[in-house]
């Protein structure tokens, strides 16, 4: 993958490559290689992430690595103070700052690069097509590297991202142990809590994830706020239990993550805000409540928060569902650690519209065809489209097709999100 990227950077046309990699496969390292190559060639680079939590995570890692090379790195988010923001924007416009990490704050009008050569976008499916385009417009045809930890079958990826080259990282770093995943019913809760106590006694830490922030009158589900209180006061009073959810202020989120990262809290109760960007190698247990409420790909992402150190890790899927289909779906996670396979099964169970988002991916809802089952036909259709465009780039001989494509493109650029 690194070789492909370096070849792209030396080509006469700007790179436009998507790197698909499973959870913890080393996509950040691949991005850093591209960023360093751009900086060494005299250009600036930008790394955009969808959340402040993930942007902060990248920033910490990059500062650690780039300090040794005496290369400055700055972080720009919605929470950056005015004086610091002014300093960053000044250094950026003069070219003093080679690398800026941030959230969608990077695409705001005042952000001006002197010589932007590379744009790296993490978890790219979380950004709209217009947001991604605005970052690219900060430079003159910069190279673009997009990363995703939500892998999908290659044929489907090539079709969805027709304007991108697609690379896959399908190996995990050496030394990683498979995460032991178990599907549990409500009556097994005592066993789950016993495992949590044993792991904490060995100096490890634990995530407990819930689907809701607060209790809902419509849904009979445990909520993060109520469960945090119950666990701290009743179940694990001997341990320190932290709380993290999307409605907290940035400062409170940072404090909760820092306390967990630094080992001050033993258990972190959270919503899916931990799905990306929280990297604590000492955490070895992920307990997910109401697991049937999540998609397989999302559960796999959550599971990827553990198993980042050398110790054996565990993922406990707690579910009260009696649906055979839901249980069959969850058993996929018990049996596989392969993100590409899990994603394909998720597509089969829920359909591309639910997994990728019909609006998000720009996918049509076909009446008969299946984007999963008919991948051979999908591949042929893509090849036919390439041949047609090579022969007639403007589709002048096909006015009806040209008009329909323009209609769909305008609709997409008018606010829909493209994966």
TORTOR-773305 format. One line per 3 residues: number of its first residue (from 1); their letters; for each residue x negated, y negated, z of C-alpha. Coordinates in steps of 0.02 Angstrom, whole numbers, plus 50000, padded with zeros to 5 digits. Layout:
# TORTOR-773305
NUM> A> X:Y:Z  ...;
This chain:
# TORTOR-773305
1> XXX> 50000:50000:50000  49858:49880:50045  49774:49918:49877;
4> XXX> 49936:49878:49784  49951:49712:49875  49771:49661:49844;
7> XXX> 49791:49703:49659  49949:49596:49655  49856:49449:49733;
10> XXX> 49725:49457:49595  49854:49466:49454  49898:49318:49343;
13> XXX> 50080:49316:49400  50136:49287:49581  50164:49442:49687;
16> XXX> 50344:49484:49734  50332:49646:49834  50442:49731:49964;
19> XXX> 50355:49844:50091  50472:49973:50169  50404:50057:50324;
22> XXX> 50476:50157:50466  50480:50087:50643  50302:50067:50706;
25> XXX> 50220:50115:50541  50103:49966:50535  50191:49842:50420;
28> XXX> 50122:49694:50519  49943:49753:50487  49981:49762:50301;
31> XXX> 50049:49584:50305  49894:49523:50398  49780:49593:50262;
34> XXX> 49879:49493:50131  49877:49336:50241  49688:49346:50266;
37> XXX> 49660:49371:50079  49763:49214:50042  49672:49111:50175;
40> XXX> 49501:49169:50113  49551:49111:49938  49581:48936:50009;
43> XXX> 49770:48942:50029  49892:48927:50174  50012:49065:50227;
46> XXX> 50182:49070:50313  50261:49216:50408  50449:49199:50437;
49> XXX> 50546:49310:50558  50735:49312:50591  50730:49287:50780;
52> XXX> 50627:49187:50903  50589:49348:50997  50512:49428:50842;
55> XXX> 50423:49268:50787  50346:49252:50961  50292:49435:50954;
58> XXX> 50205:49409:50786  50125:49247:50848  50051:49332:51002;
61> XXX> 49975:49471:50897  49906:49354:50764  49828:49235:50891;
64> XXX> 49742:49385:50969  49673:49444:50802  49637:49274:50721;
67> XXX> 49548:49198:50872  49402:49316:50838  49394:49243:50661;
70> XXX> 49409:49063:50726  49567:49038:50623  49706:48933:50703;
73> XXX> 49885:48997:50706  50039:48900:50762  50220:48947:50803;
76> XXX> 50368:48842:50745  50546:48884:50804  50701:48789:50853;
79> XXX> 50632:48783:51031  50467:48699:50986  50451:48533:51078;
82> XXX> 50452:48372:50977  50269:48323:51013  50206:48498:50970;
85> XXX> 50314:48502:50813  50240:48335:50756  50064:48401:50783;
88> XXX> 50100:48562:50685  50180:48469:50539  50031:48350:50531;
91> XXX> 49902:48490:50527  50007:48584:50400  50020:48440:50277;
94> XXX> 49832:48404:50284  49786:48587:50262  49701:48602:50432;
97> XXX> 49822:48740:50484  49799:48898:50380  49942:49002:50453;
100> XXX> 50113:48956:50521  50228:49084:50602  50409:49043:50635;
103> XXX> 50595:49069:50616  50710:48984:50488  50637:48822:50561;
106> XXX> 50502:48847:50427  50624:48804:50287  50676:48635:50358;
109> XXX> 50637:48483:50249  50500:48404:50360  50394:48563:50345;
112> XXX> 50269:48526:50205  50120:48636:50165  49968:48564:50075;
115> XXX> 49932:48724:49979  50050:48868:50017  49986:49026:49934;
118> XXX> 50077:49168:50024  50249:49187:50101  50277:49341:50211;
121> XXX> 50456:49374:50267  50490:49503:50403  50656:49594:50417;
124> XXX> 50699:49509:50253  50877:49578:50245  50922:49460:50388;
127> XXX> 50892:49306:50281  51004:49241:50144  50939:49230:49967;
130> XXX> 50944:49039:49977  50843:49037:50139  50708:49145:50060;
133> XXX> 50706:49037:49904  50686:48877:50008  50530:48945:50092;
136> XXX> 50457:48994:49922  50490:48817:49861  50371:48749:49994;
139> XXX> 50230:48799:49875  50199:48812:49688  50245:48992:49646;
142> XXX> 50168:49069:49802  50146:49257:49820  50292:49334:49915;
145> XXX> 50279:49487:50027  50439:49546:50111  50444:49678:50247;
148> XXX> 50584:49787:50312  50596:49923:50444  50766:49976:50377;
151> XXX> 50705:50096:50244  50824:50153:50108  50800:50281:49969;
154> XXX> 50675:50217:49841  50795:50227:49692  50923:50124:49785;
157> XXX> 50788:50001:49843  50727:49974:49664  50905:49943:49607;
160> XXX> 50949:49824:49748  50785:49731:49732  50769:49731:49544;
163> XXX> 50652:49581:49548  50534:49663:49673  50398:49793:49668;
166> XXX> 50430:49919:49808  50297:50000:49918  50330:50130:50052;
169> XXX> 50233:50168:50211  50293:50341:50259  50162:50388:50389;
172> XXX> 50150:50339:50572  49986:50289:50657  49888:50441:50723;
175> XXX> 49914:50492:50903  50099:50449:50911  50208:50585:50989;
178> XXX> 50382:50623:50925  50515:50544:51035  50624:50675:51122;
181> XXX> 50803:50626:51077  50953:50699:51170  51139:50673:51147;
184> XXX> 51225:50661:51317  51405:50657:51380  51466:50555:51529;
187> XXX> 51444:50704:51646  51257:50706:51605  51231:50530:51674;
190> XXX> 51150:50596:51835  51020:50690:51733  50983:50531:51633;
193> XXX> 50959:50429:51792  50846:50565:51866  50734:50558:51712;
196> XXX> 50727:50367:51726  50673:50380:51909  50538:50509:51867;
199> XXX> 50467:50400:51727  50465:50242:51834  50380:50341:51974;
202> XXX> 50240:50377:51847  50222:50191:51812  50328:50188:51653;
205> XXX> 50469:50069:51603  50645:50091:51534  50767:50008:51414;
208> XXX> 50955:50025:51437  51053:49959:51287  51238:49916:51279;
211> XXX> 51348:49859:51133  51431:49711:51221  51368:49559:51317;
214> XXX> 51524:49541:51425  51673:49650:51467  51809:49653:51334;
217> XXX> 51995:49669:51366  52017:49757:51198  51875:49882:51212;
220> XXX> 51845:50000:51357  51655:49985:51348  51520:49950:51474;
223> XXX> 51446:49775:51452  51267:49718:51478  51307:49589:51613;
226> XXX> 51418:49704:51717  51303:49854:51694  51151:49752:51745;
229> XXX> 51236:49705:51907  51295:49884:51941  51125:49961:51905;
232> XXX> 51030:49833:52010  51147:49839:52160  51209:50020:52160;
235> XXX> 51106:50140:52054  50927:50074:52049  50921:49955:52198;
238> XXX> 50742:50013:52232  50685:49947:52061  50682:49777:51978;
241> XXX> 50811:49770:51837  50802:49633:51705  50936:49571:51584;
244> XXX> 50921:49516:51402  51059:49466:51281  51087:49349:51134;
247> XXX> 51186:49217:51229  51040:49177:51346  50938:49020:51315;
250> XXX> 50771:49043:51226  50679:49005:51387  50778:49137:51483;
253> XXX> 50752:49266:51345  50565:49233:51344  50560:49248:51534;
256> XXX> 50654:49415:51530  50541:49487:51394  50382:49423:51477;
259> XXX> 50433:49496:51645  50463:49665:51562  50306:49657:51454;
262> XXX> 50199:49612:51606  50273:49754:51711  50365:49643:51835;
265> XXX> 50531:49726:51794  50551:49916:51785  50713:49922:51684;
268> XXX> 50774:49803:51549  50963:49804:51520  50996:49730:51349;
271> XXX> 51108:49714:51199  51038:49751:51025  50932:49593:51035;
274> XXX> 50790:49714:51078  50813:49801:50910  50665:49708:50836;
277> XXX> 50517:49618:50908  50499:49685:51085  50338:49784:51092;
280> XXX> 50301:49863:51262  50192:50020:51243  50222:50064:51427;
283> XXX> 50410:50089:51398  50451:50275:51379  50641:50289:51399;
286> XXX> 50778:50214:51291  50954:50248:51357  51089:50191:51235;
289> XXX> 51266:50179:51304  51415:50207:51186  51294:50268:51052;
292> XXX> 51440:50307:50935  51467:50118:50918  51303:50097:50822;
295> XXX> 51248:50147:50648  51112:50280:50631  50985:50157:50559;
298> XXX> 51015:50038:50704  50998:50178:50832  50835:50229:50748;
301> XXX> 50774:50048:50761  50820:50045:50946  50733:50212:50974;
304> XXX> 50578:50136:50897  50559:50021:51048  50487:50172:51141;
307> XXX> 50354:50294:51084  50229:50154:51055  50101:50220:51180;
310> XXX> 50015:50387:51204  50142:50454:51333  50291:50564:51289;
313> XXX> 50446:50456:51262  50632:50492:51273  50787:50424:51188;
316> XXX> 50953:50465:51274  51110:50440:51171  51257:50425:51291;
319> XXX> 51425:50448:51207  51601:50483:51266  51671:50511:51091;
322> XXX> 51770:50667:51051  51759:50640:50863  51671:50785:50778;
325> XXX> 51613:50670:50638  51537:50545:50761  51449:50684:50856;
328> XXX> 51384:50760:50693  51317:50588:50645  51227:50566:50812;
331> XXX> 51150:50740:50800  51052:50678:50647  50947:50577:50770;
334> XXX> 50919:50728:50881  50852:50824:50732  50751:50693:50637;
337> XXX> 50624:50554:50668  50612:50508:50482  50684:50334:50453;
340> XXX> 50707:50364:50266  50807:50524:50295  50908:50443:50436;
343> XXX> 50947:50294:50326  51004:50408:50185  51118:50504:50306;
346> XXX> 51186:50339:50371  51226:50290:50192  51316:50456:50167;
349> XXX> 51417:50441:50327  51463:50257:50321  51432:50202:50141;
352> XXX> 51315:50066:50077  51440:49928:50113  51435:49964:50301;
355> XXX> 51249:50003:50312  51181:49867:50200  51332:49752:50204;
358> XXX> 51423:49732:50039  51402:49544:50046  51227:49564:50115;
361> XXX> 51166:49677:49977  51268:49610:49834  51331:49787:49808;
364> XXX> 51497:49819:49724  51619:49940:49803  51634:50070:49665;
367> XXX> 51799:50160:49642  51718:50325:49588  51528:50314:49587;
370> XXX> 51424:50340:49743  51262:50243:49763  51196:50387:49869;
373> XXX> 51255:50541:49775  51231:50468:49600  51051:50410:49616;
376> XXX> 51000:50494:49452  51134:50396:49359  51080:50240:49454;
379> XXX> 50901:50265:49397  50956:50287:49215  51064:50131:49224;
382> XXX> 50918:50031:49291  50804:50093:49151  50936:50050:49021;
385> XXX> 50951:49875:49093  50762:49852:49084  50758:49907:48900;
388> XXX> 50902:49791:48859  50821:49640:48943  50653:49676:48862;
391> XXX> 50735:49672:48690  50852:49526:48724  50801:49428:48882;
394> XXX> 50940:49298:48861  51072:49430:48817  51117:49323:48667;
397> XXX> 51187:49475:48575  51297:49519:48724  51395:49361:48769;
400> XXX> 51525:49451:48875  51389:49536:48980  51293:49371:48991;
403> XXX> 51449:49280:49054  51488:49414:49184  51309:49417:49249;
406> XXX> 51309:49228:49265  51474:49234:49360  51408:49362:49483;
409> XXX> 51242:49272:49505  51328:49105:49539  51442:49191:49665;
412> XXX> 51291:49270:49751  51192:49108:49758  51345:49018:49822;
415> XXX> 51318:49083:49998  51319:49273:49996  51170:49364:50069;
418> XX> 51058:49470:49960  50957:49611:50036;
